[in-house]
Amino acid sequence: MTQNAFYIEGYAGQISYVAGQELTLHVSSTASQFRLRCERVGKTRVEVLCVEDIPCQHHPVPDNASSHGCGWPSAFSVPIPEEWSSGYYEFTIEIADDGGTYEQRCARSAQAMGYFVLRPKADQPRAKMLIGLSTNTYAAYNNWGGFSLYAYHGRGGVQGNRVSFQRPDRGLFSRWEAPFVQWIEENGYALDYCTNLDLEHHPDLLDQYPLLLSVGHDEYWSAPMRDRVEAFIGRGGNCAFFSGNSVCWQVRSEDDGEALTCWKQRFNQDPVFRGDHSVLSTLWSHHLVKRPENELTGVGFLHGGYHLSHGQLMDGSGAYTVHRPDEWVFANTGLAEGDEFGGADTIVGYECDGCEFTLVEGKPQPTGRDGTPEDFTILGTAPAQWHPDDSEWYDAWQPGHRGHAVMGYYQRGGTVFTAGTTDWSHGLAGGDSTVEQITRNIIDKLTV
């Protein structure tokens, strides 16, 4: 700890709870007490808890905190009231003092934030939609303690292969999912919440919902999680991926969900490399895994890439071009073939998923060679491409390959829609009437 440091940090004991369980917060601070405020974040921020003068103390950060957690004791616990509704909850922990005793007498304050999710109890009334928050992605990008699953912001430029949920993390909810759920709740739709881990560890969770939502950047999926969702669709459940770069990397959940592993480009160092390649923690589309995400979502990152990001297509329009305006998804939009929509708010952006297709009578038709169902209906496309630094490690990559963001749907028991882009919610946040109408069409049809 740095001399004269003034700080507070903390994390929830679990990232997912149900009402009635004991919420614990694990806090380390230079102060002797802190203030806690907890809010549910939806169309508004609703304060559900405020507690003053909670005792705390400093705890060391283990060298392996990024991969194996902090191991700090609980500083605060409370039973979660039954009246707290399913949702995304953000907690703020704060400290303040008046500086030094004889000098540096200045008012000081510090605060930190974290999150947890409240999923619905089995005996509670359910909404018609369940959103699976991309908490695996939150953990993958979290470099607290020095390392994440990325080298660009890792200590010494080192990329980790395991990340823990048991460490401070502000999450990524505000970037993509928050604008979507705000729009959902403002427009009178009821929504229940869960985490990626819940879809893996609570196999009955999906049973009472007609629609599962994936929003934003749902990049990291485990095999059990994917198995549950594919079985749900096979039973007639519907799934809407208002997301991009979805189901890109296979991960393995470890320590009862407290950590996840993904070796990514270094897949040959994965301990299972000499064994079962089906659980290899690398691209789902990797030829050794043989389970491209296209088989679930209809699209994949190998035939998508970047648009208006990573230096790729920085002059792109951020819009989709319409190919089949008579489809139900476009009802009441007034769109015609060849029209573009969403460009004002750049709904096509950051990371995008696509599929291999050919033109049949001037319209894109999937080839099916990449795992995309042959009856997948392509509704819209936009250009996208990988950055060479991201792609050329993969031995099956074709240098110079360019792809597309692809929006479409298919049916396999239930209906699966994909927006093919991380930034769909930009259009909802910007009040784009076309994006709003398409979103209504999908939700109204798939929640019946």
Beta strands, then each sheet from edge to edge (+ up, - down):
strand 1: 8-12
strand 2: 16-17
strand 3: 22-29
strand 4: 33-41
strand 5: 45-55
strand 6: 76-79
strand 7: 87-97
strand 8: 108-118
strand 9: 129-133
strand 10: 162-164
strand 11: 192-195
strand 12: 211-216
strand 13: 220-222
strand 14: 238-243
strand 15: 249-254
strand 16: 259-261
strand 17: 300-307
strand 18: 320-322
strand 19: 340-341
strand 20: 350-354
strand 21: 357-360
strand 22: 363-366
strand 23: 377-384
strand 24: 403-411
strand 25: 415-418
sheet 1: 1+ 3- 6+
sheet 2: 2+ 8+ 7- 4+ 5-
sheet 3: 11+ 9+ 12+ 14+ 25+ 24- 23+ 18- 19+
sheet 4: 10+ 16- 15+ 13+
sheet 5: 17+ 20-
sheet 6: 21+ 22-
end
